[in-house]
Amino acid sequence: MIIKKSEFTISSPNVTKCPEDTKAEYAFIGRSNVGKSSLINMLCNHKGLAKTSAKPGKTLLINHFIINNEWYLVDLPGYGYAKSSKTVRNKLEQMIAQYILQRKQLVNVFVLIDIRHEQQKIDREFVDWLGESNVPFSIIFTKADKLSPAKAKSNALLWMKKLEDRWENLPPYFITSAEQKMGKDEVLDYIEQINETLV
């Protein structure tokens, strides 16, 4: 898939304010500072599409971007940002959960994981929750350029292997680098394959 057109559509404070459209939606989520905005901009070949920020935890709304006039890329707030107040955190968690569980147009959630770190409790709990809720998802490992190719691969495999304590079938995963445009074709081809099954 080649993205020829990507445009910001709307920021919604909750799922009820999301676009009244039937097009497929692919949501991107991860912990704050995982490199989500950079990855979205790299996939869409559009530098300023998603706002990158030096301050983590800036996305507080559900952001819709229309891609090739065919499907939506949805930028969700990061989870577990420690510096937010508990009230803000709870509100965000509720908003994310409602979108993921109630949005009929959502066909896949991409969970972003920083490839440099071992499996963190917060990421693992989120992934397990998606599985328990029967939400289709895939894992995108980010920042692979910060490691050697061999180390990036072994970190990803180790992370996935740890899921085997509870998971029979492991979700698909991708190793990416926004800096090096690594993994771009694989992620976009995966979205295209899903889109083809929906027609």
Buried (B, 14 or more C-beta within 10 A) or exposed (E): BEBEEBEBBBBBEBBEEBBEEEBBBBBBBBBBBBBBBBBBBBBBEBEEBBEBEEEBBBBBBBBBBBBBEBBBBBBBBBBBBEEBEEEBBEBBBEBBBBBBBEBEBBBBBBBBBBBBEEBBEEBBEBBEEBBEEEBEBBBBBBBBBBBEEEEBBEBBEEBBEEBEEEEEEEBBBBBBBBEEEBBBEBBBEBBEEBBEEEE
